[in-house]
Amino acid sequence: MPKLITLPLSHFCEKARWGLDRAKIHYSEARHAPGFHVYAVRRAGGQRSTPILATRDGVIVDSTDILLWANERAAMGRELYPTDPSVRAEVLALENRCDVDLGPHVRRVIYFDLLPLPELVIPMMTYGVPRYERLLLPLIYRPLRKLMRSSMRIDAAGAKRSIDKLMKVMDDVSKLLADGRPYLAGDRFGAADITFAALAAPIVSAPGYAVPLPGLDDLPSATADLVRRVRDTPAGAFCLRMYRDERRA
Ligand SMILES: N[C@@H](CCC(=O)N[C@@H](CS)C(=O)NCC(=O)O)C(=O)O
């Protein structure tokens, strides 16, 4: 059975997980706490980034490649990409745009706001991981946080720039949706919707995400204001609708 190695809070991992679930692929998931994930990823043949999917065909080390792999093996009617070449190109372009211009910026903003709050973030980082990782993470949290801040350039100026970047994607997706289309590309739910919704989920605190995300009352007030602002856009509402209607479908 293919094995998906993930970080519980990672939205790129959620994208891969959603794609596999949607395609009705049987797989197992191994969740690891940050830091500990490196050993699991290396053991499975990856470098350090998650998600990775270990399969009989080899190791797949990128969320888009995992979705393409799942598409080839999808149950009938559960394909993630359209067959029409022009719609497929549209889906891939949207997916790439979200991977580059949305995912990393959502992550930076969320970590900038939440890394100072270990009591909020550690339970999310350790949701579903092996017990010893859950027990050890608090002990390594401070140096880990320092490393995360420097490797992802998480600072006030970066977070501010990332808010602008992610709001630009929200604006563009809202414009796409303005013609009343039910899905982002083509007439069926698929990879573009999964990618956008999974990568936006942490910034709208979407119910139904891989780990329970904080409610508005549990977030620092500036973060809660941003979540409200994003939820109020058509794109934010679309993300919530995809979680409500399609995540478990
Ligand atoms: N382009 C990659 C991005 C994956 C990515 O950024 N993964 C992050 C989590 S959101 C990660 O594993 N970071 C930990 C690390 O690199 O050690 C994909 O689509 O799979």
The ligand as a Gaussian input file, in Angstrom:
#p B3LYP/6-31G(d) Opt

LIG

0 1
 N        6.460000      22.099000      -3.669000
 C        6.313000      21.229000      -2.541000
 C        6.241000      22.071000      -1.292000
 C        6.180000      21.244000      -0.046000
 C        6.511000      22.018000       1.213000
 O        6.757000      23.233000       1.209000
 N        6.524000      21.269000       2.357000
 C        6.809000      21.821000       3.656000
 C        5.575000      21.757000       4.561000
 S        4.280000      22.827000       4.054000
 C        7.850000      20.974000       4.385000
 O        7.827000      19.757000       4.328000
 N        8.744000      21.629000       5.125000
 C        9.644000      20.968000       6.009000
 C       11.020000      20.807000       5.457000
 O       11.257000      21.183000       4.293000
 O       11.852000      20.297000       6.190000
 C        5.068000      20.386000      -2.739000
 O        4.152000      20.823000      -3.456000
 O        5.022000      19.254000      -2.246000

